[in-house]
Amino acid sequence: MEVAELKKVEQEEKKVEKFVQKFKRAVRESEYKERPLIEEFKRGMNRTIRRKLIEVERPSRSIEQWFEMITNLDTHWRESR
């Protein structure tokens, strides 16, 4: 998958876990490194989750931390509903 394909990965209404898995698959074949990966990941998130992450968390420096943050936020959000 090329960089253009990575840009197409979006969460939309997908569950967070599926979005993260799809993004990780796309990352393996891209040439992107940490900062550009994080920016593409944030761009692909559903707007509500992105807003909550920006409000709640301090910025992480690694894409793995972003994967963990979005998964944790989603888990807590589902439990509180």
N, CA and C atoms as an extended XYZ file, in Angstrom:
243
Properties=species:S:1:pos:R:3:atomname:S:1:resname:S:1:resid:I:1 pbc="F F F"
N         0.850       -1.176        0.000 N   MET     1
C         0.000        0.000        0.000 CA  MET     1
C         0.890        1.233        0.000 C   MET     1
N         0.609        2.135       -0.848 N   GLU     2
C         1.416        3.348       -0.944 CA  GLU     2
C         0.888        4.415        0.005 C   GLU     2
N         1.602        5.526        0.070 N   VAL     3
C         1.212        6.634        0.938 CA  VAL     3
C        -0.199        7.107        0.602 C   VAL     3
N        -0.547        7.154       -0.656 N   ALA     4
C        -1.893        7.579       -1.056 CA  ALA     4
C        -2.953        6.675       -0.445 C   ALA     4
N        -2.666        5.385       -0.341 N   GLU     5
C        -3.613        4.452        0.266 CA  GLU     5
C        -3.726        4.691        1.768 C   GLU     5
N        -2.613        5.035        2.409 N   LEU     6
C        -2.634        5.335        3.841 CA  LEU     6
C        -3.569        6.507        4.112 C   LEU     6
N        -3.566        7.490        3.236 N   LYS     7
C        -4.415        8.664        3.395 CA  LYS     7
C        -5.901        8.328        3.280 C   LYS     7
N        -6.221        7.188        2.704 N   LYS     8
C        -7.620        6.792        2.545 CA  LYS     8
C        -8.185        6.089        3.779 C   LYS     8
N        -7.322        5.705        4.716 N   VAL     9
C        -7.786        4.973        5.900 CA  VAL     9
C        -8.479        5.955        6.834 C   VAL     9
N        -9.775        5.740        7.016 N   GLU    10
C       -10.555        6.594        7.900 CA  GLU    10
C       -11.423        5.737        8.800 C   GLU    10
N       -11.661        6.240        9.989 N   GLN    11
C       -12.451        5.498       10.956 CA  GLN    11
C       -13.929        5.505       10.591 C   GLN    11
N       -14.426        6.654       10.207 N   GLU    12
C       -15.848        6.823        9.933 CA  GLU    12
C       -16.635        6.245       11.100 C   GLU    12
N       -17.473        5.270       10.840 N   GLU    13
C       -18.266        4.664       11.911 CA  GLU    13
C       -17.690        3.335       12.391 C   GLU    13
N       -16.505        2.980       11.913 N   LYS    14
C       -15.868        1.728       12.337 CA  LYS    14
C       -15.517        1.798       13.819 C   LYS    14
N       -15.510        0.645       14.436 N   LYS    15
C       -15.035        0.581       15.817 CA  LYS    15
C       -13.557        0.956       15.831 C   LYS    15
N       -13.108        1.496       16.950 N   VAL    16
C       -11.722        1.929       17.094 CA  VAL    16
C       -10.760        0.784       16.788 C   VAL    16
N       -11.042       -0.398       17.304 N   GLU    17
C       -10.126       -1.530       17.102 CA  GLU    17
C        -9.935       -1.830       15.622 C   GLU    17
N       -11.014       -1.797       14.854 N   LYS    18
C       -10.918       -2.073       13.420 CA  LYS    18
C       -10.142       -0.968       12.703 C   LYS    18
N       -10.372        0.265       13.107 N   PHE    19
C        -9.650        1.395       12.526 CA  PHE    19
C        -8.152        1.260       12.788 C   PHE    19
N        -7.778        0.953       14.030 N   VAL    20
C        -6.363        0.813       14.388 CA  VAL    20
C        -5.731       -0.336       13.599 C   VAL    20
N        -6.416       -1.458       13.501 N   GLN    21
C        -5.888       -2.600       12.744 CA  GLN    21
C        -5.668       -2.239       11.273 C   GLN    21
N        -6.656       -1.585       10.682 N   LYS    22
C        -6.545       -1.203        9.272 CA  LYS    22
C        -5.397       -0.209        9.081 C   LYS    22
N        -5.266        0.733       10.001 N   PHE    23
C        -4.191        1.717        9.924 CA  PHE    23
C        -2.828        1.033       10.057 C   PHE    23
N        -2.708        0.102       10.992 N   LYS    24
C        -1.434       -0.607       11.178 CA  LYS    24
C        -1.050       -1.374        9.914 C   LYS    24
N        -2.022       -1.990        9.263 N   ARG    25
C        -1.725       -2.704        8.011 CA  ARG    25
C        -1.222       -1.727        6.947 C   ARG    25
N        -1.849       -0.578        6.864 N   ALA    26
C        -1.447        0.419        5.876 CA  ALA    26
C        -0.050        0.965        6.181 C   ALA    26
N         0.268        1.112        7.451 N   VAL    27
C         1.565        1.653        7.873 CA  VAL    27
C         2.716        0.758        7.433 C   VAL    27
N         2.524       -0.528        7.505 N   ARG    28
C         3.600       -1.469        7.157 CA  ARG    28
C         4.165       -1.220        5.774 C   ARG    28
N         3.348       -0.765        4.874 N   GLU    29
C         3.784       -0.592        3.493 CA  GLU    29
C         4.051        0.863        3.122 C   GLU    29
N         3.854        1.751        4.068 N   SER    30
C         4.093        3.164        3.761 CA  SER    30
C         5.526        3.535        4.119 C   SER    30
N         5.929        4.677        3.665 N   GLU    31
C         7.276        5.170        3.974 CA  GLU    31
C         7.243        6.204        5.095 C   GLU    31
N         6.085        6.430        5.655 N   TYR    32
C         5.940        7.429        6.700 CA  TYR    32
C         6.631        6.997        7.985 C   TYR    32
N         7.109        7.984        8.710 N   LYS    33
C         7.706        7.765       10.026 CA  LYS    33
C         6.835        8.471       11.061 C   LYS    33
N         7.256        8.494       12.299 N   GLU    34
C         6.447        8.912       13.438 CA  GLU    34
C         5.538       10.134       13.239 C   GLU    34
N         6.082       11.312       13.057 N   ARG    35
C         5.242       12.525       13.038 CA  ARG    35
C         4.215       12.487       11.905 C   ARG    35
N         4.613       12.205       10.674 N   PRO    36
C         3.608       12.121        9.603 CA  PRO    36
C         2.583       11.017        9.845 C   PRO    36
N         3.004        9.912       10.452 N   LEU    37
C         2.057        8.840       10.769 CA  LEU    37
C         1.019        9.322       11.773 C   LEU    37
N         1.467       10.012       12.791 N   ILE    38
C         0.553       10.533       13.807 CA  ILE    38
C        -0.440       11.495       13.172 C   ILE    38
N         0.043       12.363       12.311 N   GLU    39
C        -0.858       13.320       11.650 CA  GLU    39
C        -1.891       12.608       10.781 C   GLU    39
N        -1.478       11.583       10.058 N   GLU    40
C        -2.430       10.809        9.240 CA  GLU    40
C        -3.415       10.047       10.116 C   GLU    40
N        -2.929        9.527       11.221 N   PHE    41
C        -3.795        8.800       12.146 CA  PHE    41
C        -4.863        9.727       12.714 C   PHE    41
N        -4.454       10.909       13.175 N   LYS    42
C        -5.419       11.876       13.719 CA  LYS    42
C        -6.409       12.302       12.645 C   LYS    42
N        -5.930       12.504       11.432 N   ARG    43
C        -6.809       12.914       10.342 CA  ARG    43
C        -7.871       11.859       10.061 C   ARG    43
N        -7.476       10.590       10.185 N   GLY    44
C        -8.390        9.508        9.878 CA  GLY    44
C        -9.403        9.179       10.968 C   GLY    44
N        -9.145        9.666       12.181 N   MET    45
C       -10.055        9.392       13.304 CA  MET    45
C       -11.413       10.024       13.083 C   MET    45
N       -12.399        9.433       13.703 N   ASN    46
C       -13.699       10.081       13.675 CA  ASN    46
C       -13.598       11.354       14.510 C   ASN    46
N       -14.304       12.369       14.090 N   ARG    47
C       -14.176       13.720       14.656 CA  ARG    47
C       -14.414       13.743       16.169 C   ARG    47
N       -15.389       13.011       16.647 N   THR    48
C       -15.710       13.017       18.075 CA  THR    48
C       -14.558       12.473       18.905 C   THR    48
N       -14.009       11.368       18.488 N   ILE    49
C       -12.884       10.773       19.235 CA  ILE    49
C       -11.657       11.664       19.155 C   ILE    49
N       -11.396       12.228       17.980 N   ARG    50
C       -10.236       13.124       17.841 CA  ARG    50
C       -10.372       14.299       18.808 C   ARG    50
N       -11.552       14.875       18.881 N   ARG    51
C       -11.784       16.015       19.771 CA  ARG    51
C       -11.558       15.611       21.227 C   ARG    51
N       -12.078       14.435       21.605 N   LYS    52
C       -11.909       13.977       22.990 CA  LYS    52
C       -10.433       13.734       23.316 C   LYS    52
N        -9.697       13.163       22.396 N   LEU    53
C        -8.270       12.926       22.630 CA  LEU    53
C        -7.503       14.225       22.800 C   LEU    53
N        -7.828       15.185       21.984 N   ILE    54
C        -7.128       16.467       22.057 CA  ILE    54
C        -7.454       17.178       23.367 C   ILE    54
N        -8.702       17.051       23.823 N   GLU    55
C        -9.117       17.690       25.080 CA  GLU    55
C        -8.516       17.002       26.305 C   GLU    55
N        -8.450       15.682       26.289 N   VAL    56
C        -8.095       14.905       27.471 CA  VAL    56
C        -6.612       14.643       27.603 C   VAL    56
N        -5.974       14.343       26.520 N   GLU    57
C        -4.601       13.858       26.584 CA  GLU    57
C        -3.585       14.916       26.156 C   GLU    57
N        -2.421       14.792       26.728 N   ARG    58
C        -1.315       15.593       26.211 CA  ARG    58
C        -0.759       14.848       25.007 C   ARG    58
N        -0.230       15.554       24.057 N   PRO    59
C         0.225       14.893       22.829 CA  PRO    59
C         1.283       13.822       23.084 C   PRO    59
N         1.125       12.717       22.433 N   SER    60
C         2.106       11.637       22.518 CA  SER    60
C         3.116       11.793       21.399 C   SER    60
N         4.246       11.170       21.591 N   ARG    61
C         5.311       11.296       20.598 CA  ARG    61
C         5.445       10.081       19.702 C   ARG    61
N         4.755        8.995       20.027 N   SER    62
C         4.890        7.815       19.179 CA  SER    62
C         3.521        7.356       18.680 C   SER    62
N         3.520        6.746       17.526 N   ILE    63
C         2.279        6.251       16.942 CA  ILE    63
C         1.703        5.148       17.815 C   ILE    63
N         2.547        4.339       18.445 N   GLU    64
C         2.053        3.282       19.340 CA  GLU    64
C         1.294        3.873       20.526 C   GLU    64
N         1.767        5.002       21.052 N   GLN    65
C         1.056        5.659       22.150 CA  GLN    65
C        -0.303        6.176       21.673 C   GLN    65
N        -0.363        6.659       20.457 N   TRP    66
C        -1.641        7.106       19.901 CA  TRP    66
C        -2.604        5.933       19.762 C   TRP    66
N        -2.109        4.788       19.301 N   PHE    67
C        -2.960        3.596       19.197 CA  PHE    67
C        -3.523        3.245       20.571 C   PHE    67
N        -2.670        3.287       21.580 N   GLU    68
C        -3.085        2.948       22.939 CA  GLU    68
C        -4.085        3.968       23.479 C   GLU    68
N        -3.821        5.253       23.264 N   MET    69
C        -4.708        6.300       23.767 CA  MET    69
C        -6.110        6.185       23.176 C   MET    69
N        -6.204        6.003       21.861 N   ILE    70
C        -7.518        5.943       21.237 CA  ILE    70
C        -8.281        4.698       21.703 C   ILE    70
N        -7.572        3.601       21.892 N   THR    71
C        -8.215        2.369       22.363 CA  THR    71
C        -8.707        2.545       23.796 C   THR    71
N        -7.882        3.126       24.658 N   ASN    72
C        -8.286        3.368       26.049 CA  ASN    72
C        -9.455        4.339       26.132 C   ASN    72
N        -9.397        5.397       25.367 N   LEU    73
C       -10.483        6.376       25.374 CA  LEU    73
C       -11.785        5.725       24.927 C   LEU    73
N       -11.729        4.933       23.898 N   ASP    74
C       -12.916        4.259       23.394 CA  ASP    74
C       -13.483        3.305       24.442 C   ASP    74
N       -12.621        2.558       25.119 N   THR    75
C       -13.057        1.624       26.161 CA  THR    75
C       -13.759        2.367       27.287 C   THR    75
N       -13.148        3.457       27.771 N   HIS    76
C       -13.740        4.231       28.873 CA  HIS    76
C       -15.059        4.866       28.434 C   HIS    76
N       -15.092        5.353       27.218 N   TRP    77
C       -16.303        6.001       26.701 CA  TRP    77
C       -17.433        4.992       26.608 C   TRP    77
N       -17.161        3.796       26.110 N   ARG    78
C       -18.203        2.756       26.003 CA  ARG    78
C       -18.688        2.305       27.382 C   ARG    78
N       -17.781        2.212       28.349 N   GLU    79
C       -18.156        1.793       29.701 CA  GLU    79
C       -19.025        2.827       30.395 C   GLU    79
N       -18.829        4.089       30.079 N   SER    80
C       -19.590        5.151       30.742 CA  SER    80
C       -20.963        5.382       30.123 C   SER    80
N       -21.223        4.764       28.989 N   ARG    81
C       -22.526        4.950       28.321 CA  ARG    81
C       -23.590        4.072       28.894 C   ARG    81
